[in-house]
Amino acid sequence: MLKFAILDDYQGIAPAHFAHLESRIEIVSFPKTLDPRDPTQHAELIQRLLPFDVILAMRERTPFGAETIAALPNLKLLLTTGMRNLSLDIQTFTDRGILSCWHGGTSTWCQFDGATYLGTDPGPGPTRINLSGKTLALLGLGKLGSQVGKIAVQAFGMNVLAWSANLTQEKADEQAEAQGLPAGSFQVASSKTDFFARADVLSMHNVLSERSRGIVSHAELATMKPSAMIVNTSRGPLIDESALLQALNAGAIRGAALDVFEPEPLPLDSPWRTTAWGRDGRSEVVLSPHMGYGEEDLLNGWYRETAENLERWLDGKELLRKMN
């Protein structure tokens, strides 16, 4: 019988969506994540997945690079949740004749809810801040960033400042109008330095690429106000981790609310876990385990679509949402 592995389903949502296929394919769920960047865990991961014909990845929780893929000779189909998964080596899948498919989009609202919750949580400190009249600085003004900007304007009365390398005021006005706001609701900073200097709350909305990796580093953090806060629900490597840890340990900004890291999940000995944040002059820090997107309906939708595609594959039908 064919074998199907479900990876990193922390909430145990997936199995119910595949139960009707149990007579056709053996299904095993592995909720504990193994990090292939660690040699010991990589070896364990290979032994775990070696027998399987089909694997379902949950976003980027388990990366599949060329070395990992090459060590899985039985693998025929890789399914992944979400629209984009940069941790998959699609070229190697293609070269080895392994099909790969994505499933489901993203929920702007649940990601916004996550960003808002993290950004307004006071952490261990005793007080919250009034957001009205404060400047929300959006690093990236695509669909998610502009939706966050809309709610910041309408619900909190914030001023919205935006910046990215190619962003113009004309494009920002188009995004504002697409959200039902008047042109000028989103202002483009005159420079990257101006953007970071004016931010009361910095919210990250860039797509991770080689160009955007480490886009926030020592220089940008040094420009920010001591009262500023950072919210990152996008991707951990957008911010230089060592620079951010240094700034927060020194209390250089008020705090950070982080849903994403490098690596994920965080090791038990990570300084994010072990540091007594908010004490002895250190900044306040709120952490969550990359669950800003983890809204119940969204997760169920992903697994439902994946189950439908797996059934198509078992039936010999054309797969949907193929990546190669």
Summary of the structure (lengths in Angstrom):
residues: 324
radius of gyration: 21.2
end to end distance: 25.5
largest distance: 62.1
contacts: 1049
relative contact order: 0.14
helix: 35%
strand: 19%
